[in-house]
Amino acid sequence: MGVWKQIAEYLYLRKPDPGRPKTQWVRYMHGINRISILMFLLCLVILAVKLIVRR
């Protein structure tokens, strides 16, 4: 599966793949990945705002 498709699934922008395994540990992994992607995007927004405000 492509990286962009997986990220879209993590952020609920795309329906999950019906063929993927549905174990408890995979759900935990996807939850942690979702949190890390959202934190990364939040940090990018904060850095962009800081860059714009300084000028």
A tleap script that builds the chain and sets N, CA, C and O, in Angstrom:
source leaprc.protein.ff14SB
mol = sequence {
  NMET GLY VAL TRP LYS GLN ILE ALA GLU TYR
  LEU TYR LEU ARG LYS PRO ASP PRO GLY ARG
  PRO LYS THR GLN TRP VAL ARG TYR MET HIE
  GLY ILE ASN ARG ILE SER ILE LEU MET PHE
  LEU LEU CYS LEU VAL ILE LEU ALA VAL LYS
  LEU ILE VAL ARG CARG
}
set mol.1.N position { 0.834 -1.167 0.000 }
set mol.1.CA position { 0.000 0.000 0.000 }
set mol.1.C position { 0.884 1.238 0.000 }
set mol.1.O position { 1.942 1.260 0.629 }
set mol.2.N position { 0.447 2.249 -0.700 }
set mol.2.CA position { 1.234 3.467 -0.786 }
set mol.2.C position { 1.220 4.260 0.501 }
set mol.2.O position { 0.311 4.129 1.321 }
set mol.3.N position { 2.223 5.069 0.663 }
set mol.3.CA position { 2.369 5.873 1.875 }
set mol.3.C position { 1.215 6.859 2.004 }
set mol.3.O position { 0.656 7.017 3.090 }
set mol.4.N position { 0.854 7.522 0.910 }
set mol.4.CA position { -0.210 8.527 0.961 }
set mol.4.C position { -1.559 7.904 1.273 }
set mol.4.O position { -2.370 8.497 1.985 }
set mol.5.N position { -1.805 6.711 0.745 }
set mol.5.CA position { -3.064 6.018 1.056 }
set mol.5.C position { -3.130 5.660 2.528 }
set mol.5.O position { -4.185 5.784 3.150 }
set mol.6.N position { -2.014 5.217 3.090 }
set mol.6.CA position { -1.978 4.844 4.505 }
set mol.6.C position { -2.197 6.065 5.391 }
set mol.6.O position { -2.918 5.987 6.386 }
set mol.7.N position { -1.588 7.181 5.042 }
set mol.7.CA position { -1.779 8.410 5.818 }
set mol.7.C position { -3.227 8.867 5.726 }
set mol.7.O position { -3.795 9.312 6.723 }
set mol.8.N position { -3.830 8.765 4.550 }
set mol.8.CA position { -5.234 9.139 4.392 }
set mol.8.C position { -6.132 8.259 5.259 }
set mol.8.O position { -7.125 8.741 5.804 }
set mol.9.N position { -5.799 6.987 5.390 }
set mol.9.CA position { -6.568 6.105 6.265 }
set mol.9.C position { -6.392 6.495 7.723 }
set mol.9.O position { -7.363 6.486 8.481 }
set mol.10.N position { -5.180 6.837 8.133 }
set mol.10.CA position { -4.929 7.229 9.517 }
set mol.10.C position { -5.734 8.460 9.892 }
set mol.10.O position { -6.246 8.555 11.007 }
set mol.11.N position { -5.847 9.399 8.971 }
set mol.11.CA position { -6.538 10.658 9.246 }
set mol.11.C position { -8.016 10.600 8.878 }
set mol.11.O position { -8.678 11.636 8.825 }
set mol.12.N position { -8.534 9.423 8.626 }
set mol.12.CA position { -9.949 9.198 8.290 }
set mol.12.C position { -10.375 9.916 7.008 }
set mol.12.O position { -11.537 10.302 6.876 }
set mol.13.N position { -9.459 10.098 6.076 }
set mol.13.CA position { -9.796 10.714 4.795 }
set mol.13.C position { -10.156 9.660 3.750 }
set mol.13.O position { -10.675 9.987 2.682 }
set mol.14.N position { -9.883 8.417 4.057 }
set mol.14.CA position { -10.113 7.329 3.121 }
set mol.14.C position { -10.588 6.112 3.917 }
set mol.14.O position { -10.210 5.930 5.074 }
set mol.15.N position { -11.417 5.288 3.287 }
set mol.15.CA position { -11.895 4.083 3.964 }
set mol.15.C position { -10.741 3.106 4.156 }
set mol.15.O position { -9.881 2.987 3.283 }
set mol.16.N position { -10.713 2.404 5.289 }
set mol.16.CA position { -9.638 1.435 5.522 }
set mol.16.C position { -9.711 0.250 4.567 }
set mol.16.O position { -10.780 -0.116 4.078 }
set mol.17.N position { -8.569 -0.327 4.322 }
set mol.17.CA position { -8.466 -1.492 3.454 }
set mol.17.C position { -9.178 -2.673 4.119 }
set mol.17.O position { -8.823 -3.033 5.241 }
set mol.18.N position { -10.175 -3.290 3.463 }
set mol.18.CA position { -10.891 -4.402 4.099 }
set mol.18.C position { -10.042 -5.659 4.238 }
set mol.18.O position { -10.393 -6.540 5.023 }
set mol.19.N position { -8.944 -5.775 3.509 }
set mol.19.CA position { -8.124 -6.969 3.540 }
set mol.19.C position { -7.024 -6.957 4.585 }
set mol.19.O position { -6.320 -7.954 4.747 }
set mol.20.N position { -6.861 -5.851 5.300 }
set mol.20.CA position { -5.777 -5.774 6.278 }
set mol.20.C position { -6.154 -6.539 7.545 }
set mol.20.O position { -7.337 -6.698 7.846 }
set mol.21.N position { -5.169 -7.004 8.275 }
set mol.21.CA position { -5.460 -7.756 9.500 }
set mol.21.C position { -6.096 -6.858 10.563 }
set mol.21.O position { -5.759 -5.679 10.672 }
set mol.22.N position { -7.019 -7.428 11.344 }
set mol.22.CA position { -7.734 -6.644 12.349 }
set mol.22.C position { -7.437 -7.181 13.744 }
set mol.22.O position { -8.328 -7.666 14.441 }
set mol.23.N position { -6.198 -7.089 14.130 }
set mol.23.CA position { -5.830 -7.530 15.470 }
set mol.23.C position { -5.740 -6.329 16.398 }
set mol.23.O position { -5.717 -5.183 15.949 }
set mol.24.N position { -5.692 -6.599 17.679 }
set mol.24.CA position { -5.617 -5.541 18.675 }
set mol.24.C position { -4.330 -4.743 18.519 }
set mol.24.O position { -4.339 -3.519 18.652 }
set mol.25.N position { -3.231 -5.419 18.239 }
set mol.25.CA position { -1.934 -4.744 18.151 }
set mol.25.C position { -1.848 -3.853 16.919 }
set mol.25.O position { -1.206 -2.803 16.958 }
set mol.26.N position { -2.487 -4.260 15.830 }
set mol.26.CA position { -2.499 -3.413 14.632 }
set mol.26.C position { -3.304 -2.149 14.909 }
set mol.26.O position { -2.928 -1.065 14.462 }
set mol.27.N position { -4.411 -2.280 15.644 }
set mol.27.CA position { -5.200 -1.100 16.007 }
set mol.27.C position { -4.388 -0.148 16.881 }
set mol.27.O position { -4.447 1.066 16.690 }
set mol.28.N position { -3.634 -0.682 17.831 }
set mol.28.CA position { -2.781 0.160 18.667 }
set mol.28.C position { -1.739 0.880 17.816 }
set mol.28.O position { -1.495 2.073 17.997 }
set mol.29.N position { -1.133 0.155 16.895 }
set mol.29.CA position { -0.101 0.739 16.039 }
set mol.29.C position { -0.693 1.875 15.199 }
set mol.29.O position { -0.085 2.938 15.072 }
set mol.30.N position { -1.876 1.648 14.628 }
set mol.30.CA position { -2.495 2.687 13.809 }
set mol.30.C position { -2.868 3.903 14.668 }
set mol.30.O position { -2.760 5.041 14.211 }
set mol.31.N position { -3.302 3.666 15.894 }
set mol.31.CA position { -3.627 4.778 16.782 }
set mol.31.C position { -2.404 5.614 17.116 }
set mol.31.O position { -2.468 6.843 17.107 }
set mol.32.N position { -1.297 4.958 17.408 }
set mol.32.CA position { -0.058 5.685 17.712 }
set mol.32.C position { 0.433 6.435 16.480 }
set mol.32.O position { 0.897 7.570 16.593 }
set mol.33.N position { 0.337 5.822 15.317 }
set mol.33.CA position { 0.740 6.507 14.084 }
set mol.33.C position { -0.140 7.721 13.826 }
set mol.33.O position { 0.347 8.762 13.386 }
set mol.34.N position { -1.431 7.592 14.098 }
set mol.34.CA position { -2.355 8.705 13.895 }
set mol.34.C position { -1.968 9.877 14.805 }
set mol.34.O position { -1.946 11.027 14.368 }
set mol.35.N position { -1.667 9.577 16.063 }
set mol.35.CA position { -1.272 10.624 17.008 }
set mol.35.C position { 0.023 11.307 16.556 }
set mol.35.O position { 0.131 12.532 16.623 }
set mol.36.N position { 1.003 10.525 16.099 }
set mol.36.CA position { 2.279 11.121 15.694 }
set mol.36.C position { 2.125 11.978 14.439 }
set mol.36.O position { 2.778 13.016 14.329 }
set mol.37.N position { 1.291 11.576 13.502 }
set mol.37.CA position { 1.062 12.383 12.291 }
set mol.37.C position { 0.389 13.695 12.664 }
set mol.37.O position { 0.770 14.750 12.158 }
set mol.38.N position { -0.610 13.643 13.546 }
set mol.38.CA position { -1.299 14.875 13.949 }
set mol.38.C position { -0.367 15.816 14.710 }
set mol.38.O position { -0.428 17.032 14.525 }
set mol.39.N position { 0.487 15.267 15.556 }
set mol.39.CA position { 1.456 16.109 16.271 }
set mol.39.C position { 2.439 16.745 15.300 }
set mol.39.O position { 2.785 17.916 15.451 }
set mol.40.N position { 2.892 15.990 14.307 }
set mol.40.CA position { 3.808 16.526 13.300 }
set mol.40.C position { 3.151 17.668 12.522 }
set mol.40.O position { 3.775 18.707 12.303 }
set mol.41.N position { 1.901 17.482 12.107 }
set mol.41.CA position { 1.202 18.533 11.367 }
set mol.41.C position { 0.989 19.769 12.237 }
set mol.41.O position { 1.101 20.896 11.752 }
set mol.42.N position { 0.682 19.565 13.514 }
set mol.42.CA position { 0.513 20.687 14.422 }
set mol.42.C position { 1.815 21.466 14.564 }
set mol.42.O position { 1.804 22.697 14.563 }
set mol.43.N position { 2.927 20.765 14.686 }
set mol.43.CA position { 4.230 21.434 14.791 }
set mol.43.C position { 4.572 22.200 13.522 }
set mol.43.O position { 5.146 23.286 13.592 }
set mol.44.N position { 4.227 21.650 12.368 }
set mol.44.CA position { 4.465 22.378 11.118 }
set mol.44.C position { 3.661 23.673 11.075 }
set mol.44.O position { 4.160 24.704 10.624 }
set mol.45.N position { 2.432 23.620 11.538 }
set mol.45.CA position { 1.596 24.827 11.567 }
set mol.45.C position { 2.199 25.853 12.521 }
set mol.45.O position { 2.266 27.038 12.195 }
set mol.46.N position { 2.636 25.408 13.692 }
set mol.46.CA position { 3.235 26.329 14.667 }
set mol.46.C position { 4.497 26.964 14.095 }
set mol.46.O position { 4.702 28.170 14.240 }
set mol.47.N position { 5.338 26.172 13.453 }
set mol.47.CA position { 6.556 26.727 12.842 }
set mol.47.C position { 6.234 27.712 11.734 }
set mol.47.O position { 6.912 28.731 11.605 }
set mol.48.N position { 5.219 27.433 10.934 }
set mol.48.CA position { 4.819 28.353 9.863 }
set mol.48.C position { 4.319 29.660 10.442 }
set mol.48.O position { 4.642 30.732 9.931 }
set mol.49.N position { 3.533 29.581 11.502 }
set mol.49.CA position { 3.008 30.806 12.136 }
set mol.49.C position { 4.152 31.619 12.725 }
set mol.49.O position { 4.173 32.841 12.582 }
set mol.50.N position { 5.090 30.974 13.374 }
set mol.50.CA position { 6.244 31.691 13.931 }
set mol.50.C position { 7.053 32.376 12.829 }
set mol.50.O position { 7.523 33.500 13.000 }
set mol.51.N position { 7.206 31.696 11.713 }
set mol.51.CA position { 7.965 32.268 10.599 }
set mol.51.C position { 7.249 33.481 10.028 }
set mol.51.O position { 7.895 34.471 9.685 }
set mol.52.N position { 5.938 33.422 9.921 }
set mol.52.CA position { 5.167 34.525 9.352 }
set mol.52.C position { 5.138 35.712 10.310 }
set mol.52.O position { 5.226 36.858 9.870 }
set mol.53.N position { 5.016 35.458 11.604 }
set mol.53.CA position { 4.928 36.530 12.587 }
set mol.53.C position { 6.242 37.287 12.718 }
set mol.53.O position { 6.221 38.496 12.952 }
set mol.54.N position { 7.356 36.639 12.579 }
set mol.54.CA position { 8.671 37.305 12.717 }
set mol.54.C position { 8.913 38.344 11.642 }
set mol.54.O position { 9.621 39.320 11.889 }
set mol.55.N position { 8.364 38.171 10.483 }
set mol.55.CA position { 8.664 39.091 9.374 }
set mol.55.C position { 7.843 40.315 9.413 }
set mol.55.O position { 7.982 41.180 8.547 }
savepdb mol mol.pdb
quit
